[in-house]
Amino acid sequence: MTSEVITPAPVPAPGRADRVRELATELRGLRGALIPILHAVQEDLGYVDQTDIPVIADVLNLAVAEVHGVVTFYKDFRREPAGRTTVRICQAEACRSVGAEALAEHAKRRTGVGFGETTYDGRVTVDEVFCLGNCALGPAVQVGDKLHGRVTPARLDAILGEAR
């Protein structure tokens, strides 16, 4: 006899669906409103939860699959809460030419997570970004709202230490 694991449907936090509906309704008149709505939900609520998708689809009169497809296609949309600190490592050509790939590998080893993942303790999320506009000072790293240039593995360790 095989046992089947049944995963319960996600349950939104109280008031979340109302807030998502409010944001979507407010922005639905925009041309190509889906992406601005998704950005607004993420900005306001921290991420786009699976339970937000049918609410947005309803407001825009779209298929749930269409909204889900957009959320999962674009890396900018987070589907889980981020850690308390987000470390974004530039992977654009200018930064890669001065060591961003090695820096990213160091960050992954140091934190134990890959791009788009959060440490088990919820403290740090590591993300890749494709230009922070700090090309002359690469490799560039953004921690929260603070931009760092010429980041070495040792400097990244210090930055991560502060974040933890």
C-alpha positions as CSV (number, residue, x, y, z in Angstrom):
1,M,0.0,0.0,0.0
2,T,1.4,3.4,-1.0
3,S,0.7,6.4,1.1
4,E,0.0,9.7,-0.7
5,V,1.1,12.9,0.8
6,I,-1.6,15.6,0.6
7,T,-0.3,19.1,0.8
8,P,-2.9,21.5,2.1
9,A,-3.7,24.5,0.0
10,P,-1.9,27.7,1.2
11,V,-4.0,29.8,3.5
12,P,-3.5,33.6,3.2
13,A,-2.6,35.7,6.3
14,P,-5.7,37.5,7.6
15,G,-6.3,40.6,5.5
16,R,-3.7,39.7,2.9
17,A,-6.3,38.9,0.2
18,D,-8.1,42.1,0.9
19,R,-4.9,44.1,0.6
20,V,-3.9,42.3,-2.7
21,R,-7.4,43.0,-4.1
22,E,-7.1,46.7,-3.1
23,L,-3.7,47.0,-4.8
24,A,-4.9,45.2,-7.9
25,T,-8.1,47.2,-8.2
26,E,-6.1,50.5,-7.7
27,L,-3.7,49.6,-10.6
28,R,-5.9,47.6,-13.0
29,G,-6.5,50.6,-15.2
30,L,-2.8,50.8,-16.2
31,R,-1.7,49.6,-19.5
32,G,-0.2,46.1,-19.0
33,A,-1.3,46.2,-15.4
34,L,-0.3,42.7,-14.3
35,I,3.4,43.4,-13.8
36,P,2.9,46.8,-11.9
37,I,0.4,45.0,-9.7
38,L,2.8,42.2,-8.9
39,H,5.5,44.7,-8.1
40,A,3.1,46.6,-5.8
41,V,2.1,43.4,-4.0
42,Q,5.7,42.5,-3.5
43,E,6.7,46.0,-2.4
44,D,3.8,46.2,0.0
45,L,3.6,42.6,1.3
46,G,7.2,41.4,0.8
47,Y,6.5,38.7,-1.8
48,V,3.8,37.3,-4.1
49,D,2.2,34.4,-2.3
50,Q,0.5,31.6,-4.1
51,T,-2.8,32.7,-2.6
52,D,-2.4,36.2,-4.2
53,I,-2.5,34.8,-7.7
54,P,-6.2,34.0,-7.9
55,V,-7.1,37.3,-6.4
56,I,-5.1,39.2,-9.0
57,A,-6.4,37.0,-11.8
58,D,-10.0,37.7,-10.6
59,V,-9.5,41.5,-10.6
60,L,-7.9,41.5,-14.0
61,N,-10.2,38.9,-15.5
62,L,-7.3,36.7,-16.4
63,A,-6.7,33.0,-16.1
64,V,-4.9,31.9,-12.8
65,A,-2.4,30.1,-15.0
66,E,-1.5,33.3,-16.9
67,V,-0.8,35.2,-13.6
68,H,1.1,32.2,-12.2
69,G,3.2,32.0,-15.5
70,V,4.2,35.6,-15.1
71,V,5.1,35.3,-11.5
72,T,7.2,32.1,-12.1
73,F,8.8,33.4,-15.3
74,Y,10.3,36.6,-13.9
75,K,13.1,36.3,-11.3
76,D,12.2,39.7,-9.8
77,F,9.1,38.2,-8.2
78,R,9.8,36.5,-4.9
79,R,7.4,33.7,-4.0
80,E,8.5,33.4,-0.4
81,P,9.4,35.9,2.2
82,A,13.0,37.1,1.9
83,G,15.4,36.9,4.8
84,R,15.9,39.9,7.1
85,T,18.8,40.9,4.9
86,T,19.0,40.6,1.2
87,V,22.5,40.4,-0.4
88,R,22.4,41.1,-4.2
89,I,25.6,40.3,-6.1
90,C,26.0,41.8,-9.5
91,Q,26.5,39.3,-12.3
92,A,26.7,41.7,-15.2
93,E,29.7,41.6,-17.6
94,A,31.6,44.5,-16.0
95,C,31.5,42.9,-12.5
96,R,32.1,39.4,-13.8
97,S,35.3,40.6,-15.5
98,V,36.7,41.6,-12.1
99,G,35.7,38.6,-10.1
100,A,31.9,38.6,-9.5
101,E,31.5,34.9,-10.4
102,A,34.1,33.8,-7.8
103,L,32.5,36.2,-5.3
104,A,29.1,34.6,-5.9
105,E,30.5,31.1,-5.4
106,H,32.2,32.3,-2.2
107,A,28.8,33.8,-1.0
108,K,27.0,30.5,-1.8
109,R,29.6,28.5,0.2
110,R,29.6,30.9,3.1
111,T,25.8,31.1,3.5
112,G,25.0,27.6,2.3
113,V,22.4,28.9,-0.1
114,G,22.2,29.6,-3.8
115,F,20.8,32.6,-5.7
116,G,17.1,33.2,-4.8
117,E,17.4,31.2,-1.5
118,T,17.3,32.2,2.1
119,T,19.4,30.7,4.9
120,Y,17.7,28.2,7.2
121,D,17.5,30.8,10.0
122,G,15.8,33.4,7.8
123,R,18.5,35.9,8.2
124,V,20.0,36.2,4.8
125,T,18.7,35.9,1.2
126,V,21.3,35.8,-1.6
127,D,20.2,37.1,-5.0
128,E,21.9,37.8,-8.3
129,V,21.2,41.0,-10.1
130,F,22.3,42.1,-13.6
131,C,23.6,45.6,-12.9
132,L,23.7,47.8,-9.9
133,G,25.0,50.8,-11.9
134,N,28.4,50.6,-10.1
135,C,30.4,49.2,-13.0
136,A,33.5,51.1,-12.3
137,L,33.7,49.7,-8.8
138,G,33.0,46.1,-9.5
139,P,32.4,43.6,-8.2
140,A,29.4,45.3,-6.8
141,V,27.1,44.1,-4.0
142,Q,24.0,45.6,-2.5
143,V,23.0,44.7,1.0
144,G,19.6,46.1,1.9
145,D,19.7,49.6,0.5
146,K,23.5,50.0,0.8
147,L,25.7,49.6,-2.3
148,H,29.3,48.3,-1.9
149,G,32.0,48.4,-4.5
150,R,35.2,46.4,-5.1
151,V,33.9,43.7,-2.8
152,T,36.4,40.9,-2.1
153,P,35.6,37.6,-0.5
154,A,37.0,38.9,2.8
155,R,35.0,42.1,2.6
156,L,31.9,40.1,1.7
157,D,32.5,37.9,4.9
158,A,32.6,41.1,6.9
159,I,29.4,42.4,5.3
160,L,27.7,39.1,5.9
161,G,28.9,39.1,9.5
162,E,27.2,42.5,10.0
163,A,24.0,41.1,8.4
164,R,23.9,38.2,10.8
